[in-house]
Amino acid sequence: MTFLAILVLFGGFGALWYSMQKKVEMTQKQMQDSFKALSFDVLEQSGKQFLNLADATMQPLRESMKSLGEHQRELEKVRVGAYGALSKQIESLVLSEKELRTETTRLVQALRSPQIRGSWGEVHLKRVVELAGMINHCDFYEQKTFGSEKGALRPDVIVRLPGQRCIAIDAKTPLNAYLDAADAGDETLRKKKLQEHAVALRKHMKDLSSKQYWKEVDTDPEYVVLFLPAEAFFSAALQADPTLIEIGADQNIIIATPTTLIAILRAVAHGWKQESLSKSAREIARVGQELYDRIGIVCDHWNRVGRSLNTAVDSYNQSVASLESRVLVSAKKLKESGSLLKELPELQGVEKKAREVQLVDEI
């Protein structure tokens, strides 16, 4: 009986526990459903607010991105146009460089010819002389040849100096070694060719010195100017052989580039100006002396005229005195005798004499 009661008790307790368990599960499910519904509403509302906030926040960014995109497209258009213009400029530059290279090659080939190189140097020399103000017909002579025991001597220019002196200028420059150095791709070969250029220039100076222009064109010993048409020709040779200037001075040879030759010729032109001023001053002094002498002669003539006038005055006064003492006395007696004669005019002698012309020291 007791076991049955316990069994019934446990059975009731189990049924109660099961019933309560079901209620708990239903309550949990209801709570979960309510939470889900509430969470969905809150999430939906929060999502809408977030989207609205994000949209409001992103709107300026979208506008900026849109403006940036438009600006980028404009920049791309500009870049494409600039790239096209740059491409054309590069093509033009490449073409110009190609033409320059071609012309340079032609010039180098032409300068290897002694005749063309000489003509080129003479053209530059004449231009330098013109820039220095040395007029062709009075200060220098082109292509003048002098005869000597060693044959004909032909400097390119003879520059006349004041005092019956002159200097000779030679523009026949050796450039083959320099042109080879310019074309050399190897530094060692370039230095070797520059050394050969210096040797060729030194030999040319020796040849000019042996011609001795100064003994043929003037009695006074003068010098010869070796003209190099470009500064680079001299600087390259001087770098290879720094003694070229001293060697030239010992041989009465002056190496001149366009810059230094302009300075030399302008100094000569200044000398000619001073000579012209001195000549004008001498001419003025000569004319002044001649004028002074002629004025002296004229003064002598005037004094001679004055002395003649004084002689005439003396003769006149003597005639008046003789007339008064010899003739007019009798005429007055005739008037006083009662004759109806007019009164004779009174004669007056000349008191003044002609002034003598004299040269005074001060005015």
Secondary structure, DSSP 4 states (H G I P E B T S, - for coil): -HHHHHHHHHHHHHHHHHHHHHHHHHHHHHHHHHHHHHHHHHHHHHHHHHHHHHHHHHHHHHHHHHHHHHHHHHHHHHHHHHHHHHHHHHHHHHHHHHHHHHHHHHHHHHHTSHHHHHHHHHHHHHHHHHHTT--HHHHEEES--EEETTEEE--SEEEEETTTEEEEEE-----HHHHHHHH--SHHHHHHHHHHHHHHHHHHHHHHHHH-HHHHH-SS---EEEE-SSHHHHHHHHHH-TTHHHHHHHTTEEEE-HHHHHHHHHHHHHHHHHHHHHHHHHHHHHHHHHHHHHHHHHHHHHHHHHHHHHHHHHHHHHHHHHIIIIIIHHHHHHHHTT---PPPPPP------PPPP---S--
